[in-house]
Amino acid sequence: MKSAFSKFRALLVNLDPRAQSIIIGVLVGVFSGFAALGLNLLLEELSHELNRFHGKLYTVLFPGIGIFLTVIYLKYVVHDFGGHGVPEVIHSVSMKGGKLKLRSVISKLLASMITIASGGSAGPEAPVVISGASIGSNVASFFKTNDRIKIAVTGSGAAAAIASIFNAPLAGIIFTMEVILGEWTTINLLPVAIASATGTIISRIFNGNQIPFKHQLIQVGINDILATVGLSLLIAGLAVVFIKSLKWFNYLMGKFFKSILVRALSGGILVGIVTLFFPEIRSEGYEVIREIIGGEFTPTLHILLILVFTKILATSLTLGAGGAGGVFAPSLVIGSISGFFYYYFITTIFPEAQFAGPTMFALTGMAGILSGTLHAPLTGIFLIVEITGGYDVILPLLLISFLTVTLVKFFEKHSIYEFELIAKGHLLRPRTDARILSDIKVTELLEEDVIRISPDLCLSDLVPLIKKSKRNYFPVENSKSGEYLGMVFLQDIKEYLFDSNLLHSIIVEEVMQKELAKVSIYDNLNYILETFEKTNAWSLPVLQGEKFMGLISKATILDHYRKELKAQTDN
């Protein structure tokens, strides 16, 4: 058995990259599909057990206890972190060659199960995404793929997870290409599509070909199209509020609660208090969506508006307190309630007008919020189409998704997933200058064919060295410690070379430039180019600690940039 597996592994390692991507895509799709099924099953069982107690006053403690246990598990048991999870995947494919830790396969699944089942307002999709992506990353590592394929396979795990949990293969592909990988290339699309299809098959084998939020056929008219434009304004505003609320509560809770355990307990209890009065917004909230689409949800207008903002509040508190979970489900709930509210609002103002009904506006609201918060219009459109069977409302879905993203970007340049990565400098999208430069190492650009001199060297002794050198600059080092002291430029000493008196009386220390800008061998090329711009220099000394390692020139950087750009474009 072991010998057969070893032969299979050796065969796969040496396969053509495309064939390798197909086989690995299938494997990742199977594993990720089972991970999604496992989370759903465990979440349903645990939620069912805890639901028996809801309605009782002491249940306000449940979310606090759940988030408290989540933080203990993530921080002290598996040494991970809470939050969305998706930013970690984006960071991995953006800057780490698709590398993710094996423990992430399980850690976020269990953590989110505890958070959501106890009443925390978050979705299970993001933890499943990081689990699937981690499966893809480690499968790719096991079969020794190159970084380019590893990145694609890491994304394929995320696609399979989304496809499996929603029974939505197209949404899995589009979410991964649009949000996770950030580029549409054949080498990425192949394993992503294979894994997404495989994950969907696994889901359908065990759960059947179910549409999570099925609805009756909708006839869309011109009034609905015009009303969708107005809805996009409301939805864009709510998407901006949601993004800012997540940022603000994350900052606020970190500022006021220095202890992460006190923050978890306090934030969770606040969530429990909110959900005690408004139980519709607890956990992921999918039941509310089913009731809205099925015509069974009948609160008043002001209650609908309150539910929208309490869902935003509860989700911000849950994630700000350290809970594990994603924003997919909250976005869908916020969008469906907002669309439902908007329908009854406009029918109150225009009682004679004919509209398709509240279901159509609930669906478009879901697509709009998801598109606006993720800055991913295609994901918003195709996820709603697949999870609702809403091909009959494709035109308003297209309209609201692109309008909402356009409006949101005026106020929030970065999505819910990107803002924390941007703040840390951890986001480098494909085909951007920053990403291309990040793939070039400083060590590749070092010019080391220079003659090093000591500060006590007389200029007359420097002349023979000038004749030997191909450079017109000489780094100066302490002869004992090797410490870099400065640089001598040929143009600075020309006048002395033709004066025999000065030539024999001046030493290097007197003519070297001590304040010349320098960079570290560990600096990235973006920083180095900024240093070039600030100093108007064409070459800079590169140090490792205090030791001179070589020179780096602007011309060499630009030459390597062109080569790297061509290589990435060819791929």
VEXVORO-263265 format. One record per residue (C-alpha): x, y, z; residue number from 1. Coordinates in steps of 0.25 Angstrom, whole numbers. Example, Ala and Ser with C-alpha at 12.3 -4.5 7.8 and 13.67 -1.06 7.14 Angstrom:
! VEXVORO-263265
PT      u      v      w  dokol
PT     49    -18     31      1
PT     55     -4     29      2
END
This chain:
! VEXVORO-263265
PT      u      v      w  dokol
PT      0      0      0      1
PT     11     10      4      2
PT     19      6     -8      3
PT      7      9    -17      4
PT      4     22    -11      5
PT     19     26    -12      6
PT     18     22    -27      7
PT      6     31    -29      8
PT     12     43    -22      9
PT     25     41    -30     10
PT     16     40    -43     11
PT      8     53    -39     12
PT     21     61    -36     13
PT     26     59    -50     14
PT     13     61    -57     15
PT     10     73    -67     16
PT      6     85    -58     17
PT     -8     84    -65     18
PT    -10     70    -62     19
PT     -5     72    -48     20
PT    -15     83    -46     21
PT    -27     74    -50     22
PT    -23     63    -41     23
PT    -20     71    -29     24
PT    -33     79    -32     25
PT    -41     67    -30     26
PT    -34     63    -17     27
PT    -36     77    -11     28
PT    -50     77    -16     29
PT    -53     64     -9     30
PT    -46     68      4     31
PT    -52     82      5     32
PT    -66     77      2     33
PT    -65     67     14     34
PT    -60     79     22     35
PT    -72     87     19     36
PT    -82     76     21     37
PT    -75     73     34     38
PT    -77     87     39     39
PT    -91     88     35     40
PT    -95     75     42     41
PT    -88     79     55     42
PT    -94     93     55     43
PT   -108     87     53     44
PT   -106     77     64     45
PT   -100     87     74     46
PT   -110     98     70     47
PT   -122     89     72     48
PT   -117     85     86     49
PT   -115     99     90     50
PT   -128    104     84     51
PT   -136     97     94     52
PT   -132    108    104     53
PT   -134    120     96     54
PT   -145    130    102     55
PT   -139    128    116     56
PT   -133    140    122     57
PT   -119    133    125     58
PT   -117    130    110     59
PT   -112    145    109     60
PT    -99    138    115     61
PT    -98    128    104     62
PT    -91    136     93     63
PT    -81    142    104     64
PT    -78    128    108     65
PT    -77    123     93     66
PT    -67    134     89     67
PT    -59    133    102     68
PT    -57    118     99     69
PT    -54    121     84     70
PT    -43    131     89     71
PT    -37    121     99     72
PT    -37    110     88     73
PT    -31    119     77     74
PT    -21    127     86     75
PT    -16    117     95     76
PT    -19    103     89     77
PT    -16    104     74     78
PT     -9    118     75     79
PT    -18    124     64     80
PT    -27    136     63     81
PT    -41    140     62     82
PT    -48    149     51     83
PT    -53    146     37     84
PT    -42    136     33     85
PT    -43    140     18     86
PT    -32    151     20     87
PT    -22    141     24     88
PT    -25    133     11     89
PT    -24    146      3     90
PT    -11    149     10     91
PT     -6    135      8     92
PT     -8    135     -8     93
PT     -3    150     -8     94
PT     10    149     -1     95
PT     13    135      4     96
PT     12    127     -9     97
PT     -1    120     -4     98
PT      5    115      9     99
PT     -5    112     20    100
PT     -3    104     33    101
PT     -9     90     34    102
PT    -16     93     47    103
PT    -25    103     40    104
PT    -32     91     33    105
PT    -39     89     47    106
PT    -36    101     56    107
PT    -46    111     50    108
PT    -57    100     47    109
PT    -57     97     62    110
PT    -56    111     66    111
PT    -67    116     57    112
PT    -76    105     62    113
PT    -75    109     76    114
PT    -77    124     73    115
PT    -89    122     64    116
PT    -96    111     71    117
PT    -95    119     84    118
PT   -103    130     78    119
PT    -91    139     72    120
PT    -95    147     60    121
PT    -86    141     49    122
PT    -86    132     37    123
PT    -79    118     35    124
PT    -75    121     21    125
PT    -61    128     24    126
PT    -56    117     33    127
PT    -60    107     23    128
PT    -52    115     13    129
PT    -40    116     21    130
PT    -41    101     24    131
PT    -42     98      9    132
PT    -31    107      5    133
PT    -22    100     16    134
PT    -26     87     10    135
PT    -22     92     -4    136
PT     -9     98      1    137
PT     -4     85      9    138
PT     -8     76     -3    139
PT      0     85    -12    140
PT     12     84     -3    141
PT     11     69     -1    142
PT     12     68    -16    143
PT     23     78    -18    144
PT     16     87    -27    145
PT     22    101    -31    146
PT     18    113    -24    147
PT      9    117    -36    148
PT      1    104    -36    149
PT      1    104    -20    150
PT     -6    118    -20    151
PT    -16    113    -30    152
PT    -19    100    -22    153
PT    -20    108     -9    154
PT    -31    116    -16    155
PT    -37    103    -21    156
PT    -39     99     -7    157
PT    -47    112     -4    158
PT    -55    110    -17    159
PT    -59     95    -13    160
PT    -63    100      1    161
PT    -72    111     -4    162
PT    -78    102    -15    163
PT    -81     91     -5    164
PT    -87     99      6    165
PT    -96    106     -3    166
PT    -98     96    -14    167
PT    -93    107    -23    168
PT    -81    103    -32    169
PT    -81    116    -41    170
PT    -81    124    -28    171
PT    -70    116    -23    172
PT    -62    119    -35    173
PT    -65    133    -36    174
PT    -63    137    -22    175
PT    -49    130    -22    176
PT    -45    137    -35    177
PT    -51    151    -31    178
PT    -48    151    -16    179
PT    -37    141    -13    180
PT    -28    141    -25    181
PT    -31    154    -31    182
PT    -28    150    -45    183
PT    -34    142    -56    184
PT    -24    133    -63    185
PT    -25    119    -68    186
PT    -14    113    -59    187
PT    -23    118    -47    188
PT    -37    115    -53    189
PT    -34    100    -56    190
PT    -32     95    -42    191
PT    -42    104    -37    192
PT    -53    100    -46    193
PT    -49     85    -44    194
PT    -49     86    -29    195
PT    -62     94    -29    196
PT    -70     84    -37    197
PT    -64     73    -28    198
PT    -68     80    -15    199
PT    -82     82    -21    200
PT    -83     67    -25    201
PT    -79     63    -11    202
PT    -90     72     -5    203
PT   -101     67    -14    204
PT    -97     52    -11    205
PT   -101     54      3    206
PT   -111     66      3    207
PT   -117     65    -10    208
PT   -118     76    -21    209
PT   -124     86    -12    210
PT   -126    101    -14    211
PT   -125    107      0    212
PT   -135    118     -2    213
PT   -144    114    -13    214
PT   -155    124    -17    215
PT   -167    125    -27    216
PT   -165    130    -41    217
PT   -164    145    -41    218
PT   -169    154    -53    219
PT   -160    166    -53    220
PT   -165    179    -59    221
PT   -160    193    -62    222
PT   -165    198    -49    223
PT   -156    188    -42    224
PT   -144    192    -50    225
PT   -146    207    -47    226
PT   -148    203    -32    227
PT   -135    195    -32    228
PT   -128    208    -35    229
PT   -133    214    -22    230
PT   -131    201    -14    231
PT   -116    202    -18    232
PT   -115    215    -11    233
PT   -120    209      2    234
PT   -112    197      0    235
PT    -99    204     -3    236
PT   -101    213     10    237
PT   -103    200     19    238
PT    -91    193     13    239
PT    -83    205     16    240
PT    -88    206     30    241
PT    -86    191     32    242
PT    -71    192     27    243
PT    -69    204     36    244
PT    -76    197     48    245
PT    -67    185     47    246
PT    -55    194     47    247
PT    -59    203     58    248
PT    -64    192     68    249
PT    -51    184     65    250
PT    -43    196     69    251
PT    -52    201     81    252
PT    -52    187     88    253
PT    -37    186     86    254
PT    -36    199     93    255
PT    -45    198    104    256
PT    -42    183    108    257
PT    -27    180    109    258
PT    -30    166    113    259
PT    -35    158    101    260
PT    -43    148    111    261
PT    -50    160    117    262
PT    -53    166    103    263
PT    -58    152     98    264
PT    -68    151    110    265
PT    -72    165    110    266
PT    -75    166     95    267
PT    -82    153     95    268
PT    -91    157    107    269
PT    -95    169     99    270
PT    -98    161     87    271
PT   -107    152     96    272
PT   -114    164    101    273
PT   -117    169     87    274
PT   -122    155     82    275
PT   -130    153     94    276
PT   -139    165     89    277
PT   -137    162     75    278
PT   -135    146     73    279
PT   -137    147     58    280
PT   -122    152     57    281
PT   -115    142     65    282
PT   -105    132     59    283
PT   -105    132     44    284
PT   -119    136     42    285
PT   -123    128     30    286
PT   -137    124     36    287
PT   -140    139     34    288
PT   -136    139     19    289
PT   -145    126     17    290
PT   -157    133     24    291
PT   -155    146     16    292
PT   -154    139      3    293
PT   -166    129      7    294
PT   -175    141     10    295
PT   -176    137     25    296
PT   -168    149     31    297
PT   -178    160     35    298
PT   -172    170     45    299
PT   -175    185     44    300
PT   -166    195     36    301
PT   -159    201     48    302
PT   -156    187     53    303
PT   -150    183     40    304
PT   -141    195     41    305
PT   -137    192     55    306
PT   -134    178     51    307
PT   -124    183     40    308
PT   -116    191     50    309
PT   -116    181     61    310
PT   -111    170     52    311
PT   -100    180     48    312
PT    -97    183     63    313
PT    -98    168     67    314
PT    -88    164     56    315
PT    -78    175     59    316
PT    -79    172     74    317
PT    -77    157     71    318
PT    -65    158     62    319
PT    -59    170     70    320
PT    -60    162     83    321
PT    -51    151     76    322
PT    -62    141     71    323
PT    -59    133     59    324
PT    -68    134     47    325
PT    -70    141     34    326
PT    -78    152     28    327
PT    -85    145     17    328
PT    -97    140     25    329
PT    -99    154     32    330
PT    -98    161     19    331
PT   -109    152     13    332
PT   -118    155     25    333
PT   -116    170     25    334
PT   -118    170     10    335
PT   -131    162     10    336
PT   -137    170     22    337
PT   -133    183     15    338
PT   -140    179      2    339
PT   -152    175      9    340
PT   -153    188     17    341
PT   -151    196      4    342
PT   -162    188     -3    343
PT   -172    192      8    344
PT   -167    206      8    345
PT   -168    209     -7    346
PT   -182    202     -7    347
PT   -186    211      4    348
PT   -182    224     -4    349
PT   -187    219    -17    350
PT   -199    210    -14    351
PT   -204    210    -28    352
PT   -191    205    -34    353
PT   -189    190    -38    354
PT   -177    183    -33    355
PT   -172    169    -34    356
PT   -173    167    -19    357
PT   -164    166     -6    358
PT   -157    154    -10    359
PT   -151    161    -22    360
PT   -146    172    -14    361
PT   -140    163     -3    362
PT   -132    156    -14    363
PT   -127    168    -20    364
PT   -124    174     -6    365
PT   -116    161     -3    366
PT   -108    163    -15    367
PT   -105    177    -13    368
PT   -100    176      1    369
PT    -91    164     -2    370
PT    -86    172    -14    371
PT    -83    185     -7    372
PT    -77    179      6    373
PT    -68    169     -2    374
PT    -65    179    -14    375
PT    -69    167    -23    376
PT    -81    169    -31    377
PT    -80    156    -39    378
PT    -80    148    -26    379
PT    -92    155    -21    380
PT   -100    152    -34    381
PT    -96    138    -36    382
PT    -97    134    -22    383
PT   -111    139    -21    384
PT   -115    133    -34    385
PT   -110    119    -30    386
PT   -115    119    -15    387
PT   -129    124    -19    388
PT   -131    119    -33    389
PT   -133    134    -36    390
PT   -130    134    -51    391
PT   -143    141    -53    392
PT   -138    154    -46    393
PT   -124    154    -53    394
PT   -126    168    -58    395
PT   -128    175    -45    396
PT   -117    166    -39    397
PT   -107    171    -49    398
PT   -112    186    -47    399
PT   -112    186    -32    400
PT    -98    179    -31    401
PT    -90    188    -40    402
PT    -97    201    -35    403
PT    -95    197    -21    404
PT    -80    194    -23    405
PT    -78    207    -30    406
PT    -85    215    -19    407
PT    -78    208     -8    408
PT    -64    210    -14    409
PT    -66    225    -13    410
PT    -66    224      3    411
PT    -59    211      5    412
PT    -47    208     -5    413
PT    -45    194      1    414
PT    -54    183      4    415
PT    -57    176     18    416
PT    -46    166     15    417
PT    -36    176     10    418
PT    -36    187     20    419
PT    -28    180     31    420
PT    -18    175     21    421
PT    -16    188     15    422
PT    -13    194     29    423
PT     -2    184     31    424
PT      3    185     17    425
PT     -1    170     14    426
PT     -8    172      1    427
PT     -1    170    -12    428
PT    -11    168    -24    429
PT     -6    161    -36    430
PT     -1    169    -48    431
PT      1    181    -39    432
PT     15    188    -38    433
PT     16    185    -23    434
PT     13    170    -26    435
PT     23    169    -37    436
PT     34    176    -29    437
PT     31    167    -17    438
PT     35    155    -25    439
PT     49    160    -28    440
PT     59    159    -16    441
PT     69    169    -13    442
PT     80    158    -13    443
PT     77    156    -28    444
PT     80    171    -31    445
PT     93    173    -23    446
PT    105    178    -30    447
PT    117    172    -23    448
PT    128    175    -32    449
PT    133    187    -24    450
PT    147    189    -18    451
PT    146    192     -3    452
PT    155    202      4    453
PT    159    206     18    454
PT    157    220     23    455
PT    172    222     26    456
PT    176    219     11    457
PT    184    230      5    458
PT    179    235     -9    459
PT    192    232    -15    460
PT    189    217    -12    461
PT    175    218    -17    462
PT    180    222    -31    463
PT    184    207    -35    464
PT    171    202    -30    465
PT    164    212    -38    466
PT    171    207    -50    467
PT    166    192    -47    468
PT    152    196    -44    469
PT    140    196    -53    470
PT    133    205    -44    471
PT    134    219    -41    472
PT    131    218    -26    473
PT    137    211    -14    474
PT    131    206     -1    475
PT    139    210     11    476
PT    139    199     23    477
PT    146    199     36    478
PT    158    189     34    479
PT    156    182     47    480
PT    141    181     49    481
PT    136    182     35    482
PT    126    193     38    483
PT    122    201     27    484
PT    126    216     28    485
PT    123    223     15    486
PT    126    224      0    487
PT    136    230     -8    488
PT    132    235    -22    489
PT    142    237    -33    490
PT    136    250    -37    491
PT    138    256    -23    492
PT    153    253    -23    493
PT    157    257    -38    494
PT    163    270    -34    495
PT    172    264    -24    496
PT    177    253    -34    497
PT    185    263    -42    498
PT    191    270    -30    499
PT    203    262    -25    500
PT    203    270    -12    501
PT    189    267     -9    502
PT    190    253    -14    503
PT    200    249     -4    504
PT    194    257      8    505
PT    179    254      7    506
PT    173    241     13    507
PT    160    234      9    508
PT    153    238     22    509
PT    154    253     18    510
PT    147    251      5    511
PT    137    240      7    512
PT    122    243      7    513
PT    117    239     21    514
PT    102    243     20    515
PT     99    236      7    516
PT     85    229      8    517
PT     86    214     10    518
PT     77    202     10    519
PT     76    188     17    520
PT     77    175     10    521
PT     63    172     16    522
PT     56    184     11    523
PT     46    182      0    524
PT     48    188    -14    525
PT     36    197    -13    526
PT     43    204     -1    527
PT     56    204     -8    528
PT     50    211    -20    529
PT     44    221    -11    530
PT     58    224     -5    531
PT     63    226    -19    532
PT     52    236    -22    533
PT     55    244     -9    534
PT     70    244    -11    535
PT     71    245    -26    536
PT     82    235    -26    537
PT     84    224    -36    538
PT     92    215    -27    539
PT     90    212    -12    540
PT     99    203     -3    541
PT     92    191      3    542
PT     95    187     17    543
PT     93    175     26    544
PT     93    180     40    545
PT    106    189     39    546
PT    113    181     28    547
PT    113    186     13    548
PT    107    175      4    549
PT    108    182     -9    550
PT    101    193    -18    551
PT     87    193    -24    552
PT     84    202    -36    553
PT     71    207    -41    554
PT     75    202    -55    555
PT     76    188    -50    556
PT     63    188    -43    557
PT     56    193    -55    558
PT     62    183    -64    559
PT     58    171    -54    560
PT     44    178    -53    561
PT     42    176    -68    562
PT     47    162    -68    563
PT     38    158    -56    564
PT     26    165    -63    565
PT     28    157    -76    566
PT     29    144    -68    567
PT     16    147    -60    568
PT      9    151    -72    569
PT     13    139    -80    570
PT      8    130    -69    571
END
